[in-house]
C-alpha cells in the first residue's frame, strides 16, 4: 500500500535558480539555507516518488485548450523549455515518471468524481523543475506531475482546489502500489511579473502574512476566502498560483502544518509549508 510521508509547499520563481547559486544578499542567503533545511527534512522522510502539483506557464496548454487539472503519466519527462534555458539559465533535464501511480491517480480520481485530464506526452517547465532542483537536487526520485490551471481564467475555485487535493489524498491512501509518496506543491504568495511592482519585494506583504498564518493553522474556509480570484489579482498578477497550496491543504486534510514560513527577498516572499508524520493524520 502507498503511504503519504510528506507534503511540502515552496515557490518556483525561475530567477532564484541563478540568484541562489552564490547569493550575496543576506536575504537570499537565508532563503538558500531554508531551501537546504527543507530538502534535508524531505530527504529524512525517504519518499520514493514525488507527486508534484505545478502549473504550466502557457508553454504547452493555452486559452484555447486549457485543462483545469491534468495528470502527467509519461515514463520519461523532458524538463524546461528553450526559453527558460536562455532567460533563466536553467539547464534542461530529463525526469523519470511513475506511470503506474499516475494511472492509479487518474482512474481512482475519476471514480471519486474528479474528471482529470491526462497526457502521455508533455514537458515540465520551471514550476516542476525549480522546486525539484532545490529539494531533490540529484533529480533521482520519480515524479508524477499534476498540472493545475492557475494561468488562464476562468480558474478553478479555491474550494474545488481543496477538494481535488482531498481526492488525491484519498486515492493515495487507497493505492495498492508499494510507494512512499511525498506531495510537492509549487506556487507563489503575492507575486507580480511586469509593471511597477515587478520583483521589488512583495507587492502585497499583508496578503503574504495572512496567507502564511492561515495555511499554517489549517484554516481552510478562511484560506478559501483569501484565495478568491479578485483578492489574488490584487496581490499580484501571478499570485493565483497560490491555489496550488490550497490543493496541498486538501492533501494534508486541512490540518495545521508543522512549518509555515514566509522569507522576504527582493523578488517576493518565499513560502515554506510542510506537513510530516502526525500532521498528515
GUFIDO-847222 format. One record per residue (C-alpha): residue number from 1; residue in one letter; chain; x, y, z. Coordinates in nm, 4 decimals. Layout:
<nodes>
NUM | a | A | X | Y | Z
...
</nodes>
This chain:
<nodes>
1 | x | A | 0.0000 | 0.0000 | 0.0000
2 | x | A | 0.1101 | 0.3556 | -0.0624
3 | x | A | 0.1981 | 0.5793 | 0.2291
4 | x | A | 0.1924 | 0.9593 | 0.2274
5 | x | A | 0.5082 | 1.0668 | 0.4113
6 | x | A | 0.5238 | 1.4407 | 0.3434
7 | x | A | 0.3519 | 1.7413 | 0.1900
8 | x | A | 0.5801 | 2.0342 | 0.1098
9 | x | A | 0.4892 | 2.3678 | -0.0493
10 | x | A | 0.7527 | 2.6019 | -0.1931
11 | x | A | 0.7773 | 2.8673 | -0.4612
12 | x | A | 0.9244 | 2.8231 | -0.8094
13 | x | A | 1.0462 | 3.1679 | -0.9199
14 | x | A | 1.2896 | 3.0786 | -1.2022
15 | x | A | 1.5184 | 3.3708 | -1.1173
16 | x | A | 1.6052 | 3.2020 | -0.7887
17 | x | A | 1.7899 | 2.9192 | -0.9624
18 | x | A | 2.0685 | 3.1551 | -1.0677
19 | x | A | 2.0410 | 3.4005 | -0.7748
20 | x | A | 2.0809 | 3.1342 | -0.5057
21 | x | A | 2.3818 | 2.9683 | -0.6656
22 | x | A | 2.6148 | 3.2186 | -0.4980
23 | x | A | 2.3978 | 3.4684 | -0.3098
24 | x | A | 2.5455 | 3.7937 | -0.1822
25 | x | A | 2.2240 | 3.9461 | -0.0486
26 | x | A | 2.1698 | 3.8363 | 0.3170
27 | x | A | 1.8027 | 3.7720 | 0.2436
28 | x | A | 1.8989 | 3.5328 | -0.0338
29 | x | A | 2.1492 | 3.3548 | 0.1893
30 | x | A | 1.8698 | 3.2926 | 0.4391
31 | x | A | 1.6439 | 3.1714 | 0.1584
32 | x | A | 1.9109 | 2.9348 | 0.0257
33 | x | A | 1.9614 | 2.7935 | 0.3751
34 | x | A | 1.5870 | 2.7457 | 0.4261
35 | x | A | 1.5610 | 2.5514 | 0.0984
36 | x | A | 1.8527 | 2.3353 | 0.2148
37 | x | A | 1.6843 | 2.2700 | 0.5503
38 | x | A | 1.3567 | 2.1800 | 0.3773
39 | x | A | 1.5469 | 1.9446 | 0.1468
40 | x | A | 1.7011 | 1.7762 | 0.4487
41 | x | A | 1.3642 | 1.7215 | 0.6138
42 | x | A | 1.2213 | 1.5816 | 0.2913
43 | x | A | 1.5209 | 1.3511 | 0.2482
44 | x | A | 1.4703 | 1.2208 | 0.6020
45 | x | A | 1.1122 | 1.1238 | 0.5084
46 | x | A | 1.2630 | 0.8959 | 0.2401
47 | x | A | 0.9999 | 0.9252 | -0.0351
48 | x | A | 1.0468 | 0.7035 | -0.3387
49 | x | A | 0.8082 | 0.9049 | -0.5585
50 | x | A | 0.7012 | 1.2703 | -0.5707
51 | x | A | 0.3593 | 1.3921 | -0.6796
52 | x | A | 0.4340 | 1.7479 | -0.7906
53 | x | A | 0.1466 | 1.9962 | -0.8137
54 | x | A | 0.2519 | 2.2676 | -1.0580
55 | x | A | 0.1221 | 2.4982 | -1.3286
56 | x | A | 0.2196 | 2.5161 | -1.6931
57 | x | A | 0.3009 | 2.8800 | -1.7758
58 | x | A | 0.1182 | 2.8898 | -2.1101
59 | x | A | 0.4047 | 2.6988 | -2.2690
60 | x | A | 0.2122 | 2.3950 | -2.3923
61 | x | A | -0.1502 | 2.4497 | -2.2883
62 | x | A | -0.3214 | 2.7761 | -2.3820
63 | x | A | -0.6502 | 2.9626 | -2.3582
64 | x | A | -0.7909 | 2.7559 | -2.6467
65 | x | A | -0.7218 | 2.4203 | -2.4764
66 | x | A | -0.6671 | 2.4534 | -2.1026
67 | x | A | -0.7425 | 2.1644 | -1.8643
68 | x | A | -0.8314 | 2.2590 | -1.5089
69 | x | A | -0.6449 | 1.9576 | -1.3669
70 | x | A | -0.4189 | 1.7251 | -1.5628
71 | x | A | -0.2160 | 1.4215 | -1.4567
72 | x | A | 0.1052 | 1.3578 | -1.6471
73 | x | A | 0.1607 | 0.9850 | -1.6945
74 | x | A | 0.4731 | 0.9502 | -1.9038
75 | x | A | 0.7723 | 0.7285 | -1.8214
76 | x | A | 1.0187 | 0.9931 | -1.9405
77 | x | A | 0.9539 | 1.3637 | -1.8810
78 | x | A | 1.1690 | 1.6265 | -2.0560
79 | x | A | 1.2038 | 1.9332 | -1.8372
80 | x | A | 1.2385 | 2.3000 | -1.9245
81 | x | A | 1.1861 | 2.4851 | -2.2500
82 | x | A | 1.4483 | 2.6586 | -2.4605
83 | x | A | 1.3214 | 2.9982 | -2.3461
84 | x | A | 1.3745 | 2.9045 | -1.9803
85 | x | A | 1.7256 | 2.7862 | -2.0503
86 | x | A | 1.8002 | 3.1076 | -2.2376
87 | x | A | 1.6360 | 3.3530 | -1.9986
88 | x | A | 1.6975 | 3.1939 | -1.6587
89 | x | A | 1.9990 | 2.9672 | -1.7056
90 | x | A | 1.8019 | 2.6569 | -1.6046
91 | x | A | 1.9741 | 2.3567 | -1.7576
92 | x | A | 1.7483 | 2.1086 | -1.9356
93 | x | A | 1.6840 | 1.7820 | -1.7574
94 | x | A | 1.5048 | 1.4532 | -1.8035
95 | x | A | 1.2849 | 1.3307 | -1.5185
96 | x | A | 1.1639 | 0.9776 | -1.4577
97 | x | A | 0.7892 | 0.9326 | -1.4336
98 | x | A | 0.5910 | 0.6768 | -1.2350
99 | x | A | 0.3312 | 0.5575 | -1.4846
100 | x | A | 0.1556 | 0.3016 | -1.2616
101 | x | A | 0.0987 | 0.5586 | -0.9865
102 | x | A | -0.0101 | 0.8242 | -1.2374
103 | x | A | -0.2577 | 0.5811 | -1.3946
104 | x | A | -0.3939 | 0.4908 | -1.0498
105 | x | A | -0.4468 | 0.8560 | -0.9566
106 | x | A | -0.6245 | 0.9171 | -1.2881
107 | x | A | -0.8623 | 0.6212 | -1.2691
108 | x | A | -0.9278 | 0.6414 | -0.8956
109 | x | A | -0.9792 | 1.0165 | -0.9219
110 | x | A | -1.2420 | 0.9623 | -1.1902
111 | x | A | -1.4174 | 0.7158 | -0.9597
112 | x | A | -1.4193 | 0.9889 | -0.6942
113 | x | A | -1.5793 | 1.2440 | -0.9304
114 | x | A | -1.2724 | 1.4432 | -1.0344
115 | x | A | -1.2579 | 1.4436 | -1.4139
116 | x | A | -0.8814 | 1.4722 | -1.4501
117 | x | A | -0.7388 | 1.5238 | -1.7954
118 | x | A | -0.4228 | 1.3287 | -1.8714
119 | x | A | -0.1259 | 1.3403 | -2.1041
120 | x | A | 0.1356 | 1.0853 | -2.2063
121 | x | A | 0.3450 | 1.3431 | -2.3930
122 | x | A | 0.4318 | 1.6732 | -2.2281
123 | x | A | 0.7163 | 1.8782 | -2.0850
124 | x | A | 0.7714 | 2.0053 | -1.7329
125 | x | A | 0.8529 | 2.3748 | -1.7072
126 | x | A | 1.0105 | 2.5620 | -1.4155
127 | x | A | 0.7082 | 2.5126 | -1.1895
128 | x | A | 0.8080 | 2.1461 | -1.1692
129 | x | A | 1.1847 | 2.1626 | -1.2131
130 | x | A | 1.2833 | 2.4542 | -0.9870
131 | x | A | 1.1375 | 2.3007 | -0.6662
132 | x | A | 1.2997 | 1.9679 | -0.7540
133 | x | A | 1.6372 | 2.1347 | -0.8081
134 | x | A | 1.6200 | 2.2743 | -0.4550
135 | x | A | 1.4501 | 1.9848 | -0.2744
136 | x | A | 1.5926 | 1.6821 | -0.4601
137 | x | A | 1.8933 | 1.8275 | -0.6442
138 | x | A | 2.0052 | 1.4934 | -0.7851
139 | x | A | 1.6667 | 1.4655 | -0.9625
140 | x | A | 1.6753 | 1.0959 | -0.8816
141 | x | A | 1.3244 | 1.0499 | -0.7380
142 | x | A | 1.0481 | 0.9575 | -0.9883
143 | x | A | 0.7698 | 1.2116 | -1.0278
144 | x | A | 0.4025 | 1.2315 | -1.1164
145 | x | A | 0.3164 | 1.5866 | -1.2250
146 | x | A | -0.0324 | 1.7177 | -1.1548
147 | x | A | -0.0890 | 2.0363 | -1.3525
148 | x | A | -0.3446 | 2.2928 | -1.2392
149 | x | A | -0.4832 | 2.5865 | -1.4345
150 | x | A | -0.3712 | 2.8930 | -1.2414
151 | x | A | -0.2983 | 3.0979 | -1.5545
152 | x | A | -0.5961 | 3.1128 | -1.7941
153 | x | A | -0.9243 | 3.2413 | -1.6467
154 | x | A | -1.1745 | 3.1141 | -1.5595
155 | x | A | -0.9768 | 2.9349 | -1.2889
156 | x | A | -1.0974 | 2.6586 | -1.0587
157 | x | A | -1.2419 | 2.7969 | -0.7374
158 | x | A | -1.0290 | 2.7551 | -0.4236
159 | x | A | -1.2940 | 2.5251 | -0.2776
160 | x | A | -1.2534 | 2.3000 | -0.5815
161 | x | A | -0.8747 | 2.3055 | -0.5482
162 | x | A | -0.9059 | 2.1912 | -0.1884
163 | x | A | -1.1495 | 1.9164 | -0.2899
164 | x | A | -0.9136 | 1.7928 | -0.5611
165 | x | A | -0.6344 | 1.7758 | -0.3042
166 | x | A | -0.8601 | 1.5729 | -0.0753
167 | x | A | -0.9317 | 1.3317 | -0.3613
168 | x | A | -0.5606 | 1.2944 | -0.4348
169 | x | A | -0.5101 | 1.2068 | -0.0690
170 | x | A | -0.7942 | 0.9529 | -0.0727
171 | x | A | -0.6517 | 0.7958 | -0.3882
172 | x | A | -0.3049 | 0.7729 | -0.2346
173 | x | A | -0.4460 | 0.6166 | 0.0824
174 | x | A | -0.6303 | 0.3563 | -0.1268
175 | x | A | -0.3444 | 0.2890 | -0.3682
176 | x | A | -0.2281 | -0.0760 | -0.3640
177 | x | A | 0.1132 | 0.0116 | -0.5080
178 | x | A | 0.4035 | -0.0037 | -0.2592
179 | x | A | 0.5082 | 0.3613 | -0.2572
180 | x | A | 0.6357 | 0.6140 | -0.0051
181 | x | A | 0.4858 | 0.9313 | -0.1538
182 | x | A | 0.5680 | 1.2963 | -0.0938
183 | x | A | 0.3484 | 1.5663 | -0.2449
184 | x | A | 0.5286 | 1.8841 | -0.3546
185 | x | A | 0.3128 | 2.1911 | -0.4171
186 | x | A | 0.4753 | 2.4568 | -0.6351
187 | x | A | 0.3314 | 2.8087 | -0.6273
188 | x | A | 0.3606 | 3.1671 | -0.5076
189 | x | A | 0.2478 | 3.4102 | -0.2466
190 | x | A | 0.1941 | 3.7673 | -0.3751
191 | x | A | 0.3967 | 3.7981 | -0.6951
192 | x | A | 0.3878 | 4.0420 | -0.9866
193 | x | A | 0.5583 | 3.9911 | -1.3223
194 | x | A | 0.5829 | 4.3112 | -1.5263
195 | x | A | 0.4588 | 4.6544 | -1.4264
196 | x | A | 0.5632 | 4.8833 | -1.1407
197 | x | A | 0.5563 | 4.6069 | -0.8739
198 | x | A | 0.7784 | 4.3677 | -1.0697
199 | x | A | 1.0214 | 4.1927 | -0.8304
200 | x | A | 1.0670 | 4.4898 | -0.6000
201 | x | A | 0.9937 | 4.2810 | -0.2941
202 | x | A | 0.6460 | 4.1570 | -0.2201
203 | x | A | 0.3699 | 4.3519 | -0.3975
204 | x | A | 0.1334 | 4.2740 | -0.1079
205 | x | A | 0.3022 | 4.1935 | 0.2263
206 | x | A | -0.0323 | 4.1899 | 0.4074
207 | x | A | -0.1517 | 3.9073 | 0.1836
208 | x | A | 0.1689 | 3.7132 | 0.2487
209 | x | A | 0.1447 | 3.7446 | 0.6255
210 | x | A | -0.2201 | 3.6403 | 0.6319
211 | x | A | -0.1690 | 3.3549 | 0.3877
212 | x | A | 0.1203 | 3.2030 | 0.5822
213 | x | A | -0.0711 | 3.2264 | 0.9097
214 | x | A | -0.3931 | 3.0767 | 0.7705
215 | x | A | -0.2310 | 2.7909 | 0.5788
216 | x | A | -0.0079 | 2.7144 | 0.8747
217 | x | A | -0.3096 | 2.6948 | 1.1049
218 | x | A | -0.5138 | 2.4812 | 0.8630
219 | x | A | -0.7980 | 2.7344 | 0.8458
220 | x | A | -0.9465 | 2.6108 | 0.5201
221 | x | A | -1.2543 | 2.8343 | 0.4984
222 | x | A | -1.0519 | 3.1486 | 0.5617
223 | x | A | -0.7883 | 3.0430 | 0.3087
224 | x | A | -1.0637 | 2.9897 | 0.0510
225 | x | A | -1.1862 | 3.3460 | 0.1055
226 | x | A | -0.8340 | 3.4833 | 0.0814
227 | x | A | -0.7760 | 3.2860 | -0.2399
228 | x | A | -1.0646 | 3.4358 | -0.4349
229 | x | A | -0.9790 | 3.5355 | -0.7909
230 | x | A | -1.0283 | 3.9031 | -0.7089
231 | x | A | -0.8101 | 3.9020 | -0.3972
232 | x | A | -0.5311 | 3.7105 | -0.5689
233 | x | A | -0.5410 | 3.9566 | -0.8591
234 | x | A | -0.4989 | 4.2445 | -0.6144
235 | x | A | -0.1998 | 4.0661 | -0.4596
236 | x | A | -0.0182 | 4.0395 | -0.7938
237 | x | A | -0.0808 | 3.9182 | -1.1449
238 | x | A | 0.0678 | 3.5681 | -1.0970
239 | x | A | -0.0416 | 3.5240 | -0.7356
240 | x | A | -0.3115 | 3.2814 | -0.8481
241 | x | A | -0.0556 | 3.0018 | -0.8259
242 | x | A | -0.1188 | 3.0249 | -0.4516
243 | x | A | -0.4072 | 2.7895 | -0.5369
244 | x | A | -0.1560 | 2.5040 | -0.5565
245 | x | A | -0.1012 | 2.5446 | -0.1835
246 | x | A | -0.4779 | 2.5144 | -0.1377
247 | x | A | -0.4543 | 2.1787 | -0.3190
248 | x | A | -0.1757 | 2.0847 | -0.0759
249 | x | A | -0.4009 | 2.1713 | 0.2182
250 | x | A | -0.6558 | 1.9276 | 0.0769
251 | x | A | -0.3911 | 1.6552 | 0.0576
252 | x | A | -0.2982 | 1.7288 | 0.4207
253 | x | A | -0.6615 | 1.7087 | 0.5281
254 | x | A | -0.6835 | 2.0731 | 0.6360
255 | x | A | -0.4538 | 2.0087 | 0.9291
256 | x | A | -0.2135 | 2.2616 | 1.0756
257 | x | A | 0.1332 | 2.2493 | 0.9244
258 | x | A | 0.4455 | 2.1612 | 1.1175
259 | x | A | 0.6177 | 2.4531 | 0.9473
260 | x | A | 0.4751 | 2.7623 | 0.7790
261 | x | A | 0.7086 | 3.0496 | 0.6993
262 | x | A | 0.7499 | 3.3343 | 0.4537
263 | x | A | 1.1031 | 3.4586 | 0.3820
264 | x | A | 1.1371 | 3.8050 | 0.2294
265 | x | A | 1.3707 | 3.8886 | -0.0569
266 | x | A | 1.3934 | 4.1398 | -0.3368
267 | x | A | 1.1945 | 3.9037 | -0.5603
268 | x | A | 0.8937 | 3.8316 | -0.3366
269 | x | A | 0.8097 | 3.6469 | -0.0170
270 | x | A | 0.9047 | 3.2796 | -0.0469
271 | x | A | 0.6650 | 3.0409 | 0.1309
272 | x | A | 0.7594 | 2.7182 | 0.3039
273 | x | A | 0.4712 | 2.4936 | 0.4076
274 | x | A | 0.5484 | 2.1480 | 0.5446
275 | x | A | 0.3423 | 1.8620 | 0.6838
276 | x | A | 0.5031 | 1.5432 | 0.8154
277 | x | A | 0.4047 | 1.2408 | 1.0193
278 | x | A | 0.1301 | 1.3207 | 1.2672
279 | x | A | 0.0487 | 1.6390 | 1.0699
280 | x | A | -0.0940 | 1.4118 | 0.7987
281 | x | A | -0.3261 | 1.2108 | 1.0222
</nodes>
